[in-house]
């Protein structure tokens, strides 16, 4: 399989949609973590909360999608 350049990756609509969706998920995760940030809550707990949210969202979004190369970008 041939590796794509950064430009070729962004020029591909399927890849661009994955980048957009990843950005949306990351933004939602950050908003959730900020919402729960308060004195006394540990950074570890906040990180775990963000990681769990991202994993859940990614699973929900990509569980039924098939990609040409069988993986992400």
PyMOL commands that set and color helices and strands:
alter all, ss='L'
color gray80, all
select helices_A, chain A and resi 6-11+13-36+43-62
alter helices_A, ss='H'
color red, helices_A
deselect
rebuild
show_as cartoon
